[in-house]
Amino acid sequence: MQRFVAYYRVSTKRQGESGLGLDAQRDAVRAYVAGRAVVAEFEEVESGKKADRPALEAALRACRLHGAILVIAKLDRLSRSVTFISKLMDEGVQFVACDLPHANALTVGIMASVAQFEREMISTRTRQALAAAKARGVVLGGRRGDHRIEDHATVGRMRSTRVRSERATSAAGDVMAVVEDIRGGGERSLQALADELNARKIFAPRGGLWSAGQVRRTVLRAQTVSPVDQKECLHQAS
């Protein structure tokens, strides 16, 4: 069953205090969700031009933790920036706008079309430049100096590994916020933490249920946790 995290935004403090605009957004989200599970709701008073929005960051964290879809009343409630929306796609967060349910596919399609057009233009300019150079007698092809194509492949693999590591560390930070909340309730052992994460329906890193070992690895990966907190978190009750 699909799960959703709702995000509402108004642009002015007056709108936020009066509820003007928020009620309409809630109504639109409820109509779209139609009885399906909404695991959390967040609202914010902030301009759409600003990328620094704490409530939106919290909503995205909830989406990642629960494997939920971010639902908004109107696409412009999320952002007017294509760069910002593409960032969400890069992070793997799915979202849907009630006023344009196919915005996900539409946005990606537009971005892909623009990227393809740019690639085609670059390819055309490159062929023209090579033809002009060949006409001037420039020798094309072959290895130049210390240039090695193998080096580019190595760089690509290193970048891919770094991106995967950064995503895993970010996910661990999301989980640690929940772990700290659980520990505040008195739960200390790794297995107790795993049981409570499962009870809260938070997905393990690769899906499925949490185990004590997975909690341990997640705590170790979370860079924001101090060594003292890690030692306490990793205590295994006998």
C-alpha positions in Angstrom: 0.0 0.0 0.0 1.3 3.4 -0.9 2.3 5.7 1.9 2.5 9.5 1.7 4.1 12.4 3.5 2.2 15.7 3.1 3.9 19.1 2.7 2.1 22.4 2.8 3.6 25.8 2.2 2.4 29.4 2.3 4.5 32.4 1.3 3.6 34.9 4.0 3.3 34.9 7.8 -0.2 36.4 7.5 -1.4 33.4 5.4 0.2 31.0 7.9 -1.5 32.6 10.9 -4.9 32.8 9.2 -4.8 29.4 7.6 -5.5 31.1 4.3 -4.3 28.7 1.6 -3.3 25.9 4.0 -6.9 24.6 4.3 -7.3 24.5 0.6 -4.0 22.6 0.3 -5.1 20.1 3.0 -8.4 19.5 1.2 -6.6 18.9 -2.1 -4.2 16.4 -0.5 -7.0 14.5 1.3 -8.9 14.3 -1.9 -5.9 12.9 -3.8 -4.8 10.4 -1.1 -8.4 9.2 -0.8 -8.0 7.2 2.4 -4.5 5.9 1.8 -1.9 6.2 4.6 -0.4 9.6 5.4 2.5 8.9 7.8 3.3 12.5 8.5 2.4 16.1 7.7 4.6 19.2 7.6 3.8 22.9 6.9 6.0 25.9 6.4 5.8 29.6 5.9 8.5 30.4 3.4 9.1 31.8 0.0 9.3 29.3 -2.9 12.5 31.0 -4.0 14.4 29.8 -1.0 16.1 26.4 -1.0 16.7 26.4 2.8 13.4 25.1 4.2 13.6 23.1 7.5 10.1 21.7 7.3 10.6 20.5 3.7 13.9 18.8 4.8 12.0 17.1 7.6 9.4 15.9 5.1 12.0 14.5 2.8 13.6 12.7 5.7 10.3 11.2 6.6 9.8 10.0 3.0 13.2 8.3 3.0 12.6 6.7 6.4 9.2 5.4 5.5 9.6 4.8 1.8 6.8 7.2 1.3 5.8 9.6 -1.5 5.9 13.4 -0.9 2.5 14.8 -1.8 1.8 18.5 -2.3 -1.3 20.4 -3.4 0.3 22.3 -6.2 3.6 22.0 -7.9 4.6 25.6 -7.1 4.2 24.8 -3.4 7.3 22.7 -3.7 9.6 25.0 -5.7 9.6 27.2 -8.8 13.2 26.0 -9.4 13.9 23.2 -11.9 17.3 22.7 -10.3 15.6 22.2 -6.9 13.2 19.6 -8.3 15.9 17.8 -10.1 17.8 17.6 -6.8 14.9 15.7 -5.3 15.0 13.3 -8.2 18.7 12.8 -7.7 18.0 12.0 -4.0 15.5 9.3 -5.1 12.6 11.1 -3.4 9.3 10.5 -5.3 6.8 13.3 -5.2 3.3 14.0 -6.7 1.4 17.3 -7.1 -2.4 17.0 -6.7 -3.0 19.6 -9.4 -0.7 17.8 -11.9 -0.4 14.1 -10.9 1.9 13.4 -13.7 4.4 16.2 -12.8 7.0 13.6 -11.9 7.1 12.1 -15.4 6.6 15.5 -17.0 9.4 17.1 -15.2 11.8 14.3 -15.9 10.8 14.2 -19.5 11.4 17.9 -20.0 14.8 17.7 -18.3 15.8 14.7 -20.3 14.7 16.4 -23.6 16.7 19.5 -22.8 19.7 17.4 -21.9 19.4 15.4 -25.1 19.1 18.6 -27.2 22.3 19.9 -25.5 24.1 16.7 -26.2 23.1 16.7 -29.8 24.2 20.3 -30.2 27.6 19.5 -28.5 28.0 16.5 -30.8 27.2 18.6 -33.9 29.7 21.3 -32.9 32.4 18.7 -32.1 32.0 17.1 -35.6 32.2 20.5 -37.2 35.3 21.4 -35.2 37.0 18.1 -36.0 36.2 18.5 -39.7 37.6 22.0 -39.7 40.8 20.8 -37.9 41.2 17.9 -40.4 40.9 20.4 -43.3 43.7 22.4 -41.8 45.9 19.3 -41.8 45.7 18.5 -38.1 46.3 14.8 -37.4 43.3 13.4 -35.5 43.1 10.3 -33.3 45.8 8.4 -31.4 47.1 8.8 -27.9 48.5 12.2 -26.9 51.2 12.4 -24.2 50.3 10.8 -21.0 46.5 10.7 -21.7 45.0 7.3 -20.9 41.3 6.4 -21.3 41.7 3.9 -18.4 42.3 6.9 -16.1 38.9 8.3 -16.9 37.2 5.0 -16.1 39.0 4.9 -12.8 37.8 8.4 -11.9 34.3 7.5 -12.9 34.3 4.5 -10.6 35.7 6.6 -7.7 33.0 9.2 -8.2 30.3 6.5 -8.3 31.6 5.0 -5.1 31.7 8.4 -3.4 28.1 9.1 -4.4 26.9 5.8 -3.0 28.8 6.3 0.2 27.4 9.8 0.7 23.8 8.6 0.2 24.4 5.8 2.7 25.8 8.2 5.2 22.8 10.6 4.7 20.4 7.7 5.2 22.2 6.7 8.4 21.9 10.3 9.7 18.1 10.1 9.0 17.9 6.9 11.0 20.0 8.2 13.9 17.5 11.0 14.5 14.9 8.3 15.1 17.4 6.2 17.2 18.0 9.1 19.5 14.3 9.6 19.9 13.9 5.9 20.9 16.8 6.1 23.3 15.1 9.0 25.0 12.3 6.6 25.8 14.7 4.3 27.6 15.5 1.7 24.9 19.2 1.0 24.9 20.2 -2.4 23.4 20.7 -2.9 19.7 18.0 -5.5 19.4 15.6 -3.1 21.3 16.4 -0.4 18.8 15.9 -2.7 15.9 12.5 -3.9 17.3 11.3 -0.3 17.7 12.5 0.8 14.2 10.5 -2.2 12.8 7.5 -1.2 15.0 7.6 2.3 13.5 7.6 0.8 10.0 11.0 2.3 9.1 12.7 0.4 6.3 16.2 -1.1 6.8 18.9 0.1 4.4 18.1 -2.6 1.8 14.4 -3.0 2.8 12.9 -5.6 5.1 13.3 -5.7 8.9 16.0 -4.3 11.0 18.4 -6.5 12.9 20.8 -5.7 15.7 23.7 -5.9 13.3 22.1 -3.5 10.9 21.6 -1.0 13.7 25.2 -1.3 14.7 26.5 -0.7 11.1 24.1 2.3 10.7 25.3 3.9 14.0 28.9 3.5 13.0 28.3 5.1 9.6 26.4 8.1 11.0 29.1 10.8 11.0 27.1 13.2 13.1 27.2 10.9 16.2 30.0 11.5 18.7 32.2 8.7 19.8 30.7 8.8 23.3 27.2 8.5 21.9 28.3 5.7 19.5 29.7 3.7 22.5 26.4 4.1 24.4 24.3 3.3 21.3 26.3 0.2 20.5 25.9 -1.3 24.0 24.4 -4.7 23.6 22.2 -5.8 26.5 23.0 -9.3 27.7 
